Amino acid sequence: MSPAQARAARGLLGWSEADLARRSGCDEGLVRDFEAGYGDPPSGQIEALRSALTGAGIVFSEPPQQGVTLSEAHGVDEGTRLTNLTTENDR
């Protein structure tokens, strides 16, 4: 997991650095420093961050298309797509 992926995942979940720290059992300073690219935290701490995020529904994609998405299994409701709107469901 890259620092950018961690920031993006938090953004998708609407979590603060403090939220991720609390849910992963890590220090908030570790989250802040990791996401800023400072230091070299032990892999176990990065895995704790990643585990908290995946437990909340984040799916990580690896290079070459590195990124994050939110799993559909976690109840993401995208609403009704424009092409599917009718007079019956347009309320």
Order of alpha helices (4+ residues) and beta strands (2+ residues): alpha-alpha-alpha-alpha-beta-beta
